[in-house]
Amino acid sequence: MSDTEERLRWLSASGDPLERLRAVVDFEAFRAELEAALPRADRSRGGRPPYDAVLMFRVLVPQALYTLSDEQAEYQLRDWLSFMRFTGLALNAAVPDA
């Protein structure tokens, strides 16, 4: 078992509140409303593709729960395994910037 897996097991055993929240809230149920509410730029001229709407919604939840600025939320997404697991980001995934 890897160190990361061991740490995630420890977080689960310790009662990770974000894991419990993710287990009871179906964030995909919000997808249609989120995508309808988010204006998307015309990508025919190129540019970076937008982050997934549900991912960004998931980022907002711990940001609001822990009263984090955008910069602090970005840092915690890179640092805390519980935030990464909650949002579904892998250790090597691109993190939305502040």
C-alpha positions as a Markdown table, in Angstrom:
| # | Residue | x | y | z |
|---|---|---|---|---|
| 1 | Met | 0.0 | 0.0 | 0.0 |
| 2 | Ser | 1.4 | 3.4 | -0.9 |
| 3 | Asp | 1.9 | 6.2 | 1.6 |
| 4 | Thr | -0.9 | 8.2 | -0.1 |
| 5 | Glu | -3.3 | 5.4 | 0.2 |
| 6 | Glu | -2.3 | 4.9 | 3.9 |
| 7 | Arg | -2.9 | 8.6 | 4.6 |
| 8 | Leu | -6.3 | 8.6 | 2.9 |
| 9 | Arg | -7.3 | 5.5 | 5.0 |
| 10 | Trp | -6.2 | 7.4 | 8.1 |
| 11 | Leu | -8.3 | 10.4 | 7.1 |
| 12 | Ser | -11.3 | 8.2 | 6.5 |
| 13 | Ala | -10.9 | 6.5 | 9.8 |
| 14 | Ser | -10.5 | 9.9 | 11.5 |
| 15 | Gly | -13.9 | 11.0 | 10.2 |
| 16 | Asp | -12.9 | 13.3 | 7.3 |
| 17 | Pro | -15.9 | 15.7 | 7.1 |
| 18 | Leu | -15.4 | 16.3 | 3.4 |
| 19 | Glu | -15.5 | 12.6 | 2.6 |
| 20 | Arg | -18.8 | 12.3 | 4.5 |
| 21 | Leu | -20.2 | 15.3 | 2.7 |
| 22 | Arg | -19.2 | 13.9 | -0.7 |
| 23 | Ala | -20.9 | 10.6 | 0.2 |
| 24 | Val | -24.3 | 12.2 | 0.9 |
| 25 | Val | -24.4 | 15.0 | -1.8 |
| 26 | Asp | -24.7 | 14.0 | -5.5 |
| 27 | Phe | -22.8 | 16.9 | -7.0 |
| 28 | Glu | -23.5 | 15.6 | -10.5 |
| 29 | Ala | -27.2 | 16.5 | -9.9 |
| 30 | Phe | -26.2 | 20.1 | -10.2 |
| 31 | Arg | -24.4 | 19.8 | -13.5 |
| 32 | Ala | -27.2 | 21.0 | -15.8 |
| 33 | Glu | -28.0 | 24.1 | -13.7 |
| 34 | Leu | -24.3 | 25.0 | -13.3 |
| 35 | Glu | -23.6 | 24.7 | -17.0 |
| 36 | Ala | -26.7 | 26.7 | -17.8 |
| 37 | Ala | -25.7 | 29.4 | -15.4 |
| 38 | Leu | -22.0 | 29.6 | -16.5 |
| 39 | Pro | -21.4 | 31.6 | -19.6 |
| 40 | Arg | -18.7 | 30.0 | -21.7 |
| 41 | Ala | -16.5 | 31.9 | -24.2 |
| 42 | Asp | -16.5 | 31.0 | -27.8 |
| 43 | Arg | -13.5 | 28.6 | -28.0 |
| 44 | Ser | -13.3 | 28.6 | -31.8 |
| 45 | Arg | -10.4 | 31.0 | -31.6 |
| 46 | Gly | -8.5 | 28.8 | -29.1 |
| 47 | Gly | -7.6 | 29.4 | -25.5 |
| 48 | Arg | -7.4 | 27.2 | -22.4 |
| 49 | Pro | -10.4 | 25.0 | -22.0 |
| 50 | Pro | -12.5 | 25.8 | -18.9 |
| 51 | Tyr | -12.5 | 23.6 | -15.8 |
| 52 | Asp | -15.4 | 21.3 | -15.3 |
| 53 | Ala | -18.4 | 23.1 | -13.8 |
| 54 | Val | -19.0 | 20.4 | -11.1 |
| 55 | Leu | -15.3 | 20.4 | -10.2 |
| 56 | Met | -15.4 | 24.2 | -9.6 |
| 57 | Phe | -18.6 | 23.8 | -7.6 |
| 58 | Arg | -16.8 | 21.2 | -5.4 |
| 59 | Val | -13.9 | 23.6 | -5.0 |
| 60 | Leu | -16.3 | 26.3 | -3.7 |
| 61 | Val | -17.7 | 24.0 | -1.0 |
| 62 | Pro | -14.6 | 23.6 | 1.2 |
| 63 | Gln | -13.6 | 27.2 | 0.3 |
| 64 | Ala | -16.8 | 28.4 | 1.9 |
| 65 | Leu | -16.7 | 25.9 | 4.8 |
| 66 | Tyr | -13.1 | 26.9 | 5.8 |
| 67 | Thr | -13.5 | 30.6 | 4.8 |
| 68 | Leu | -10.6 | 30.5 | 2.3 |
| 69 | Ser | -9.6 | 33.1 | -0.2 |
| 70 | Asp | -9.1 | 32.0 | -3.8 |
| 71 | Glu | -5.3 | 31.9 | -3.2 |
| 72 | Gln | -5.7 | 29.9 | 0.0 |
| 73 | Ala | -8.1 | 27.5 | -1.7 |
| 74 | Glu | -5.6 | 26.9 | -4.5 |
| 75 | Tyr | -2.9 | 26.2 | -1.9 |
| 76 | Gln | -5.0 | 23.8 | 0.0 |
| 77 | Leu | -6.0 | 21.9 | -3.1 |
| 78 | Arg | -2.3 | 21.3 | -3.8 |
| 79 | Asp | -1.5 | 20.5 | -0.1 |
| 80 | Trp | -4.4 | 18.7 | 1.6 |
| 81 | Leu | -5.3 | 15.2 | 0.5 |
| 82 | Ser | -8.8 | 15.6 | 1.9 |
| 83 | Phe | -9.4 | 18.6 | -0.4 |
| 84 | Met | -8.0 | 16.7 | -3.4 |
| 85 | Arg | -10.1 | 13.7 | -2.7 |
| 86 | Phe | -13.3 | 15.8 | -2.2 |
| 87 | Thr | -12.8 | 17.5 | -5.5 |
| 88 | Gly | -11.7 | 14.4 | -7.3 |
| 89 | Leu | -8.3 | 15.8 | -8.2 |
| 90 | Ala | -5.4 | 13.4 | -8.5 |
| 91 | Leu | -2.0 | 14.3 | -7.1 |
| 92 | Asn | -0.7 | 15.0 | -10.6 |
| 93 | Ala | -3.8 | 16.8 | -11.8 |
| 94 | Ala | -3.9 | 20.5 | -12.8 |
| 95 | Val | -5.3 | 22.6 | -10.0 |
| 96 | Pro | -7.6 | 25.5 | -10.8 |
| 97 | Asp | -5.6 | 28.7 | -10.1 |
| 98 | Ala | -6.8 | 31.6 | -7.9 |
